[in-house]
Amino acid sequence: MDLSKIETLISPLLEQEGAELVDLEYAREGSRWVLRVYIDKPPRVSLDDCAYFSDRIGSLLDSSGILAAAYVLEVSSPGIDRVLKKEKDFQRFTGKAAKIQLKEPLEGRRNFSGLIRGCQGGQVAFECEGKTFSFEIGLIEEARLNESAHLSI
């Protein structure tokens, strides 16, 4: 399944309602397909928001016919370990603790924990162990906030 089609379909609804799409997951779990939609909305996502967006997104998906198989829709907040994917995510969370895993090793390693120092032109400035690295967003396998980190950088 091409998740970009789902993103294109539901993003305008979310933006119209002051929310943003953080991530999508579509996976087979046992005998059923599950579509997980992670949203964010200032100041925070409530259970009422999740229920509201679940109804609206479900209606959009069902009327579009994008998903041919039966599926379970789950709408939730991204949580404290929010995934970071887009340049605007890294810009928004500049100064916050994060964990980054690269697709290929840099200086002999793929995993970095530290602070986001900024993002511009598709390059993430990231401080780790007293050194600043620059990662191209396209080379990042996974990046997540690390709110539970107690860093002394």
Secondary structure, DSSP 8 states (H G I E B T S, - for coil): --HHHHHHHHHHHHHHTT-EEEEEEEEEETTEEEEEEEEE-SS---HHHHHHHHHHHHHHHHHHT---S-EEEEEE---TT-B--SHHHHHHTTTSEEEEEEEEEETTEEEEEEEEEEEETTEEEEEETTEEEEEEGGGEEEEEE-TT-----
